[in-house]
Amino acid sequence: MKKTNPTLRSLLLAAALSTAAGAVSARSAQMVELGRQAIVTADSKPLSLQAVRKAIIAGGAAHTWKPVGDQPGVLTLEADSSQHQVVVDVAYDAQGYQITYKSSANMNYEHSDKKTTIHPKYNKWIEDLNSAIRSAALAAKSE
């Protein structure tokens, strides 16, 4: 068996570790925090609290989010793929809602004083959830 030069071996190890670190950081992005979203309806009439709740559930179901918790004014939704899991709280009232990160698995979540990063899929899932809730609210009728 041929011996490898220790310097060459160190360089190869450093290159391999650098590539691995780059692959992990490539799967992280700044976390999107949408803030409070106003409820907009087709007829410009306000929705009841129950109608907003139904719109959140319907919007979530459109993208395989399922309710896993239900408190007055807050629904907890969970999304699972074969490799990732995300749990969010959706606080709501008759005028609007806000989606807030609660927990995740295999999403590279990291929080510091300066920034919060997570797998880019999280941002896509939250944008899709928000869009679906807005569409469901737009189609909802006031009760």
Secondary structure, 3 states (H helix, E strand, C coil): CCCCCHHHHHHHHHHHHHHHHHHHHHCCEECCCCCCEECCCCCCCCCCHHHHHHHHHHHHHCCCCEEEEEECCEEEEEEECCCCEEEEEEEECCCEEEEEEEEEECCCCEECCCCEEECHHHHHHHHHHHHHHHHHHHHCCCC
